[in-house]
Amino acid sequence: MDVDALTLSLMLYVLLPLWVVCGSLDYCCHRATRIEHNTGIRESMLHSLMGVLVGVPMWISLFFEMNVLVLLTCLVFFVLHEIVAHIDVCLALPDRVISVWEQPVHA
């Protein structure tokens, strides 16, 4: 198996399903704390931004040849995602309880 096929398989069969599972777990955590009555649209917008910050590097990795520029772009998006996740937790903390399960799901 060549490197391109292995990379594509890793992204399609490991990383993408992991992203879906984490997103679903995050949804369950938010559903349990009823965020629509606490932080509402503000937190929803931050989650949309985090989804974009994960989706763009995955799209770039799938459609462009893997090189240093693509890897650096993915790294920048990862750092931005972690910053937005931290901001999300800081903004939500005064308004609702953040469970032990929700924090690692964001990461």
C-alpha positions in Angstrom: 0.0 0.0 0.0 1.5 3.4 -1.0 1.6 6.4 1.2 -1.2 8.3 -0.6 -3.7 5.4 -0.2 -2.7 5.0 3.5 -3.1 8.7 4.2 -6.5 8.7 2.5 -7.6 5.6 4.4 -6.5 7.2 7.7 -8.5 10.4 7.0 -11.6 8.6 5.7 -11.8 5.7 8.1 -10.2 7.1 11.3 -10.2 10.9 11.5 -13.5 11.6 9.8 -15.5 9.1 11.9 -13.7 10.3 15.1 -14.7 13.9 14.2 -18.4 12.7 13.8 -18.3 10.8 17.1 -16.8 13.7 19.0 -19.3 16.1 17.5 -22.2 13.8 18.5 -20.8 13.5 22.1 -20.5 17.2 22.3 -24.2 17.5 21.1 -25.3 15.1 23.8 -23.4 17.1 26.5 -25.0 20.3 25.3 -28.4 18.7 25.1 -28.1 17.5 28.7 -27.2 21.0 30.0 -29.9 22.7 27.8 -27.6 25.3 26.3 -30.4 26.8 24.3 -31.7 28.3 27.6 -28.3 29.3 28.9 -25.8 30.5 26.3 -27.8 30.1 23.2 -26.7 31.5 19.9 -23.3 32.8 21.1 -22.1 29.3 21.9 -23.8 27.8 18.8 -21.8 30.3 16.6 -18.6 29.3 18.4 -19.3 25.6 17.7 -20.0 26.4 14.0 -16.6 28.2 13.9 -14.9 25.2 15.5 -16.6 22.9 12.9 -15.2 25.1 10.1 -11.8 25.1 11.7 -11.8 21.3 11.6 -13.5 20.9 8.2 -11.2 23.2 6.2 -8.0 21.3 7.0 -9.7 18.0 6.3 -10.9 19.3 2.9 -7.5 20.7 2.1 -5.8 17.4 3.0 -8.2 15.4 0.9 -8.0 17.5 -2.3 -4.4 18.8 -2.3 -1.1 17.1 -2.4 0.3 16.7 1.0 3.3 19.0 1.4 4.8 21.4 4.0 2.3 24.2 3.2 -0.7 21.9 3.7 0.8 20.5 7.0 1.5 24.0 8.3 -2.0 25.1 7.3 -3.5 22.2 9.2 -1.3 23.0 12.2 -2.5 26.7 12.2 -6.2 25.6 12.0 -5.6 23.1 14.8 -4.2 25.9 17.1 -7.0 28.2 16.1 -9.5 25.4 16.9 -8.0 25.0 20.4 -8.1 28.7 21.0 -11.7 28.9 20.1 -12.5 25.9 22.2 -10.9 27.6 25.2 -12.8 30.8 24.5 -16.0 28.7 24.3 -15.4 27.1 27.6 -14.5 30.5 29.2 -17.7 32.2 27.9 -20.0 29.3 28.8 -18.6 28.7 32.3 -20.5 31.6 34.1 -23.8 30.6 32.5 -23.9 26.8 32.8 -22.3 23.8 34.2 -19.6 22.3 32.0 -19.3 18.6 32.7 -16.1 16.6 33.0 -17.0 14.8 29.7 -17.5 18.0 27.7 -14.1 19.5 28.1 -12.1 16.7 26.4 -14.7 16.3 23.7 -13.9 19.8 22.6 -10.3 19.1 22.3 
